[in-house]
Amino acid sequence: KMALVIYDKCRPQQCEKGICAAAVACEHRLITQEAPNEIPMTNPAMCRACGDCVSACPTGAIQMFN
């Protein structure tokens, strides 16, 4: 499994100060965000499928896929 961003659901402006809550929750730092209010990017090849990012995303824009 791996975490991927569903871009049409992603609303980083709904996260505190535009900082992606899922990126903050990823202890392995596999989700990156160029700047506040920018859509984050995942690194699916390195994803450990822990699900922390999925739980942290307030809009449900991060989902696990096989």
C-alpha positions as CSV (number, residue, x, y, z in Angstrom):
1,K,0.0,0.0,0.0
2,M,1.0,3.6,-0.5
3,A,-0.4,7.0,0.3
4,L,-1.4,9.3,-2.6
5,V,-2.9,12.8,-2.8
6,I,-6.3,13.1,-4.4
7,Y,-5.6,16.5,-6.0
8,D,-9.3,17.6,-6.5
9,K,-10.0,17.0,-2.8
10,C,-6.8,18.7,-1.5
11,R,-7.4,22.1,0.1
12,P,-4.2,23.1,2.0
13,Q,-5.7,26.5,2.8
14,Q,-8.0,24.5,5.2
15,C,-5.0,23.3,7.2
16,E,-3.5,25.6,9.9
17,K,-1.6,28.4,8.2
18,G,-1.8,26.6,4.9
19,I,0.7,24.0,6.1
20,C,-0.4,20.5,5.1
21,A,-1.5,18.6,8.2
22,A,-0.7,15.3,6.5
23,A,2.9,16.4,5.8
24,V,3.3,17.4,9.5
25,A,1.9,14.0,10.6
26,C,4.3,12.0,8.4
27,E,7.1,11.2,10.8
28,H,9.2,9.8,7.9
29,R,8.8,13.2,6.0
30,L,7.6,11.4,2.8
31,I,5.1,14.2,2.1
32,T,6.5,17.5,1.0
33,Q,5.0,20.9,0.4
34,E,6.9,23.6,-1.5
35,A,5.2,26.4,0.3
36,P,2.1,27.1,2.4
37,N,-1.2,26.7,0.5
38,E,0.5,24.6,-2.1
39,I,-0.7,21.0,-2.8
40,P,1.7,18.5,-1.1
41,M,3.5,15.7,-2.9
42,T,3.9,12.2,-1.7
43,N,6.8,9.8,-2.2
44,P,4.8,6.6,-2.9
45,A,7.9,4.5,-3.5
46,M,9.1,5.2,0.1
47,C,5.7,5.1,1.8
48,R,5.5,2.8,4.8
49,A,1.7,2.7,4.7
50,C,1.4,3.7,8.3
51,G,-1.8,5.8,7.6
52,D,-0.8,8.7,9.8
53,C,-1.2,11.1,6.9
54,V,-4.6,9.7,6.0
55,S,-5.9,10.3,9.6
56,A,-4.4,13.8,9.7
57,C,-5.8,15.2,6.4
58,P,-8.9,17.2,7.2
59,T,-10.4,16.9,3.7
60,G,-9.8,13.2,3.1
61,A,-7.4,14.1,0.2
62,I,-4.8,11.5,1.2
63,Q,-5.8,7.9,0.6
64,M,-4.1,4.5,0.7
65,F,-3.9,2.5,-2.5
66,N,-2.5,-0.9,-3.4
